[in-house]
Amino acid sequence: MNKISTKLATYFFLVVLIMDIFLMFYLHRNIINSKVDEELSTLLANGANHRDVLMEHYSDVTIKHIVLMERDANREVIITDQQGAILGKSDINVTHIEQLNPILTGLHTEEDKILVSNWRDSPYIVSAHPYKVNTGQSGYVIMFFSTAAINGMVEDLTMHFGIAGVTSFIVLFIVYAVLSNVITRPLIRMKEATEKLSEGDFHVRLTVNSKDELGELAGSIQKLANDLERLKSERNEFLASISHELSTPLTYLIGYSKVVSRGDLTEQERVQYLEIIVEESNRMKELVKNLLELARMDENSFTVKKAFFAACPFFEDIHKLVEPSFSLKNIKLRLHCEGEYQLFADALRLEQIVINLLDNALNYSDEQSEVILHVSQNEEKTIISVKDSGIGIPAKEIDFIFEKLYRVEKSRSRAFGGSGIGLSVVKELVEAHGGTIEVKSKHGEGSTFTITI
């Protein structure tokens, strides 16, 4: 029983079979008992009627009429006197009378009474009805109902219940087949999909046709496969890009180092080549720094040490630090800091957050444009926004820009120096502060990143 379909079938069959047997047994017994009670009540009612007629019109003619009325296939009657002598009887079998003689001989009752109710072992169920007339004559009207009719009804009922049981078994098997197809087949597909994922094959396609738990599970597995496939592609692309970017400065460093070592260079040429070496060294340093940041993110090693410090002077220092880079690209950087208040945060990490956002705005903004750094306080929360009028972000990309290694317009990102790490670092640090980050952007019109801490 290792397969869920086998377990499902076994449990389903057992539960329904037990319920079926119990209900059939219960209904079978109750229908039979109801039928027997009905016949007993009818027998008592008929016997009481005959007794009443006999008491009102006692005569041999009345006795004969009562006997004639009960001459049918199932009911019989015997009328006796007080001593047990038979005054009249229908066509009841003599053998049956002899079998019931012990009961009839010692009969003493003053009210209507069922003498024999065991319909399984007796040929008749029997009731006695005492009568007494004014002339002093008394005795009993004894009614008989053949149990053959009851036994025949029980046999028919048992046969019909047997047919119903076989039919329910067949229906149960059909239901099992349908359930196996509807429930276990999607589970088998999901099992096969997860096996592919574990083997590194992320090209999984699961159809989600239902909105129940199975549909939700299939949707989650499909989303996981898509995310893993995209992450694998992004990681491979990132590593290829890093390899390419590292090889370029290394080539320059090796080549220009050999050139600088030549003795026939002028001092001006030597200085020019050394500047190129320094520039490429810094570029390589930045790439290595990004790789280290990525490793730290994977290890969840970010730590935040909060303290109170003045908000506006802090952002003014950042503005002074990065403003020259914006001026070199002919981009205006404006700072708007409202009010004087204390900010409770990790100054080093917050500086890293803001510089990353400003660097992102610088890389993706055109010359002669403007970037605005706006800082304000709202209900003890600090609102920091960086607004640019650069290339913007397509709507379909916004949900992914904070993921590790993700880059918008990858070919252009390389040209602008993006590595797909900066915004992931920002999000991690903002959440480490217990804050949130949101982005509003329109492709071709710019973006606004808003942090609340």
N, C-alpha and C positions, 0 to 999 in steps of 0.2 A: 504493500500500500504506500509506495513512494510517490505516486502521482496524485495531484490534487483532484483530478477527475475521478479516480478510483475512490478516494476518501469521500468526496462529495457524493458519489453514487451510493456508497455503503451507508453513510450517515442518513442520507435522504431516504433510502429504501427502508432502513431500520425504523426511523421515526414514523414515517407514513404507514408502514406495515403494522407497527404496534398500534397506532391510532386506528387504523382500519379494522384490525381484529377486535379491538376493544369496542369500537362503535357498532360493528356488526353483531358482536355477542350481546351487547346491551340492547340494541334494537330488536334482535331476534327474540330474546327473552321477554322483553316488554310487550312486543306484539302478540306473542303466544299467551302470555298472562292476561293481557287485555281481552283477547278473544275468549279464553276460558272463563274469565269473570263475566263477560257479556253473556255467555251461554248459561252460566250458573244463575245469573239474574233473570234471564228469560225463563229458565226452568222453574225458578221459584215463583215468578209472576204467573205462569200458566197453571202451576199447581194450585196457587192461591185462588185463581179464578174458578177452577173446577171445584175446589172445596166450597167456595161461596155458593155456587150454583147448586151443588148437592145439598147443602144445608137449607137452602130456601125451597128446593123442589125435590125432596128426597123421594125416590121411587126407583123401581127397576128400569123404567124407561129412561130416566135421567142418567142412571149408571151406564146404560147401553149407549146413549148419546155421547157421553164423555169418552167412552172407549172408542167409539167410531171416530170422534174428532182427533184422536191421537194415533190413528193408524197411518203413519207415514214412515219414511225410510229411516229417520233419525230418532223420533220420540216414541216412547211407549208409556202405558199407564197401567197400574194395578190398583183396584179399590178393595180394601179389606174391612172386616169388622174388627171389634176390639180384641177378639180372640185370635186374630190372624187369618181367619178363613177368607178366601178370595171370593169377593162378590162379583167381580168383573175384571177382565184384563184384555189388553190388546194382543197382538201377535208376537209377544216377546218370547224369545227362545227359552224352552224349559230348562235347558242346561244352565243358562245364565241365572235363572231364578234359583236353582239349586245352589249355585255358587254364592248367591247373595242371601240365601236363607238364614244364615246365622245372624245377619244384621236385621232382617225383617222379623224374625221370631221374637226377639227380645226388645221390640220397639216400644219405647215409652217416652213420649214427648208431647207437650201441650202447645207447642208453637212450631211454625214452619222451620224446617231444619234440613241442611245438606248432610246426607248420610255418607255418601261416597264422593270424594272430589279428586281422587287419584286417577286422572285420565290416562296416565301412561301404562298402568298395570291392570286396570279394570276395563271390562267391555262397555260399561255404562257409568256415567255420573248420576247419582240418585239423590232425590229430595223427598222428604215426607211432610205431609200436610194433614194435621188431625182435624176431624170434623165431629160434630155432635149435634143431633137433631132433637126436637122437642119430644119425640116418641121414645126417647131414651136410647135410640140407635147411635152408635159411635164407631169410629174406626179411622182409617187413614187413606188418603189419596197419595199414592206413591208414584212419582214421576221418574222416568228413565230417559236419559239422552245418550245416544250412542257415541262412544269416544272414537269410533272409526272416522267420523267426520273431522274431529279435531286432529287426529293423527294424519289424515290426508292433507289437511290444511298446513300442518307442521312440515310435512314432506315437501309440499309445493313451496312453502316459504323458504325452507332450507336450500332447495334447488335454485330459487331466484337469488338468494343471498350468495350462493356459490358462483352463479353467473356474474353477479355484481362484483364479487371479489376478483375473479379472473379479469373482468373488464378493467377494474381499477388498477390491477397489476400491469396490464398492457399500457394503460394511460400513463402510469407511473414511469414505465420504461421510456415512453415517448418524451415525457417531460424531462427525464434524465438526459436523453440524447440532445434535446434542445438546449438545456442548461450547459451541457458539456461544450456545445458549439458556441453558445453566446458568451459564457464566462471563461472557460478554460482556454479557448483558442486565443483570445487577446492576452491572457496571462503567459501562454507559451511564446507568443510573439515578443512580449516584453522581456521574458527570460532570454530569448535569443538576442534581443537588442542589447541587454546589459552584458551578455557574454562578449559581444562584439566590442562594446565600450572598454571592457577590461583587457581586451587584446590590442587596444589602441586603434581600432577601426571606428571612426566617429561618423561614418556615412550611414547613419541609421534613419529610417523613415517609418514612423508609426502613424497610422491613420487614427484620428480621434473622432469616433462617430457618436459617442454617448456623453452625457453630462453628469454621469454618476462617478463613484469613486474610481472605477476602472478607467474611465475617460480622463479624470484628473491625473491619475498615476501615469497613463500613457503620455499625456501632455507634459508632465514633469520630466519624464525620461527623454522625450523628444527635445525639450528645452535644454536639458543637460547635454545631450548629444550635440546640439547646435552650438552651445556655449563652448564645449570642449573642442569642437572642430574649428571654431573661430579663434579660440585661444591658441590652439596649435599652429594655425596659419599665421596669427599675429606674432607668436613667439619666434617661429622660423624666419619670418620676414624681419623681425627686429634683430635677431642674431646675425642674419645675413647683412642687414644694414650696418650694425655695429662692426662686423668684420670688415666691411668695405670702408667704413669711416675710419677705423683704426689703421687700416693698411695705407690709406692716403697720407696721413701725417707721418707715419713711419717711413714711407717712401721719401717724402720731402726731407725728413730729419736725416736719413742716411745719405741722400743725394747731396743736400746742401752742406752737410758736415764734411763730406769729401771735397766739395768745392772750396769751402772756407780754409781747409788745410793746405790748399795750393799756395805757393809763395809768390805767384805772379799777379795777385789781386791788388787792386788799389784799396786804400782804407775805406773809401766810400762804398765800394762794392762789398767789402767784407762786412761793413755795418748793415748794409741792405740784406745780405744773406743771413746774418745773425738775427735780424728782426723777423725774417721769415721762419727761422728755426724756433724763436721764442713764440711766435704766433701759433705755429703748428703744435708746439709743446703744450701751450695753454688749451688748444682745442682737444688734444688727446687727454689732458687732465680732466676736462669737462666730461668727456665721454666716460672715462673711468669712474668719475664721481657719480654719474648717472647709474652705472652698473652697480656701484656700491649701494646707492639708494634703493635700487631694485632688490638687492639681496637682503637689505634690512627690512624692507616691506614684507618679503616672504617669511622672514623670521619674526615678524610682529614685534620688533625691538624698539619702536617709538616710545619715548618716555616724555612726560610733560611735567615740568616743575613750575607751578603758578605762583605769581607774586603780583602785588599792586604796583602800578607805575602810571605816570601821566600819559594820557592817550595822545593828545595833539603833538607834543614834542617828539614822541616816538615816531609818529607818521611823518613829521617834518624831516627827521633824520633819514628816514627811508627815501623820501622825495629827493633830498640832497644827494643821496648815494647813487640813485639810478637816473637822475635827470640828465646827466651828461650823455648817457647812452641814447636817450630819446632825442637829444639835440643833434647828435651825429647823424641821425636818420631823418632830421627835419620833422620830428613829431613833437607836438606840444603836450607836456604832462602837467595837469592841473591837480592841486590838492584842495579839497574842501573838508575841513574838520570843524564840526559844530560843537561849541561849548567846551568847558574845562572840566574834566572829570577823570577819575582813576579807572584804569582798566585792569581786571584781574585775569592774567594769562601768563603763559610762558613767553617772555619777550623774544628769546632766540627762535623758538618755533613759529611764533606769529610773524616774525620778520621773514622767515623762510616761506611762509604761506603767501604773504603779500608780494614778496619779490618774485615768486613763481608766477603769480597771476599777472604782475606787471610785465614780466619777461614774455609771457604768453601773448599779452596784448601788443608788446613791441614787435614780436616776430611776425604777427599776422595783421599788422596795420600798414597802410600805405603812407608814403611821405606826404607831408602837409596836412596830416589828419591830427586828431586830438584824442588823448586818453585822459579820463577823469577818475581820480581816486577820491571817493567820498566816504567820510566817516561820521557817524552820528550815534546817539544813544536813545533807546526807546524802552521804557520800563525795565531799567537795570540791565538791558541787553545792548551790546555794541553791534551796530550794523556797519559792515565794511563792504563797499561795492567798487568794482573796477569796470569801467565802461569804456569800450573802444568802438570805432567805426570802421573796423577792418573787414575781412572777408566773410566773417560770420560762420555759423555752423548749420548745416542742413538739419531739418526737423527730425529726420529718421536717424540721425547720428547722436542726438543729444543724450539719449538714454545710455550711451556707451562711453562717453568721453572721459568718465572718471575711472574706467576700468584700466587695469595695468596693461601697458604696451599698446593701448588703442590710440590710433592717430586718425584724424579727419583728413581726407584728401591726401593720401599717403605720399604721392609723388611730390606734391607741393610741400608737405611737411619736411621732407628731406632737404628741400631747397631752403626752408626757413629754419632748419636746425632742430625740429621737433623729434623727440625720441619716444614719445608715448608714456613718459614716466611722470612728468611734472604735475599734471592734474590729479593723478592717483596719489601722489605724495601729499598734495594739498588736502584732498578729501580725508586721507588717513589722519593728518594732523588736526584738521577741524573737528573730526569726530572724537579724537583723543582729548580735545578741549570740552567735549560735551556739546558742541555746536552743530550747525547745519550749513550746507552750501547749496545754492540754487543757481541756475543759469537760464537766462532768457536771451534768445538769439534769433536772428533772421538772416538767412543766407544772402550774402552780398551787402548787408547793412550794418554788421557789427554784432557784438555780444556784450552782455552785462552779467558779471559774476557777483553774487551777493552772499556774504558770510554773516551769520548771526551767532555770536558767542556770548 
